[in-house]
Amino acid sequence: MSDKPKTVSSTRFSDFIRNASSAERKQVYKDVLVRATERQKRLIAEAEAAK
């Protein structure tokens, strides 16, 4: 039995993280955070409206 982890093929996400410039990664992180924040605000508003 081997304790060595199985090798898997790269994903588009892992390729992006490995190969993108710092500026590109920062822009993607910013976009994701903005969308997540908007979604959270929308869910909170919906919960408040449902009360």
N, C-alpha and C positions, 0 to 999 in steps of 0.2 A: 504494500500500500504506500502510495506516495503522498507526502504532505504538500507537494508543489501545486499551486493553484492552476486551474485550467486557463489556457490562453484563449482569449476571445477576440473577435475582430473589432476593429475600431468603430466607433459610432461617429456620426456627423458632429455631435456635440463634443466628443473628446478630441476630434480632429480640429474643430474650431478653437477650443481652449488651448490646445497645444500650438497651433499655427497662427492664430490671430494676433495682431498687434495689441499693445496695451490699450491704445485708444479705442480700437474696435471692441475689445472686451468690456471696457468701461461703458461704452455706449449701449451695448446689449444689457449689461447689468442695470443701467439707469432705466432703460425702456421696460425691463421686467419689473423693476421696483415701482415705477409709475403705474403700470397696469395693475399690479397687485394692490397698490394703495387705492386706486379707483374702485377696484372690485370690493375691497373691504368696506370702503365708505358706502358703496351701493347696498351691500348686505346689511350694514348697520342701519341705514335709512329704511330699508324694507322691514327690518325687525321693529324699528320704532313705529313705523306706520301700521304694523300688524297689531300693536298693543291696543 
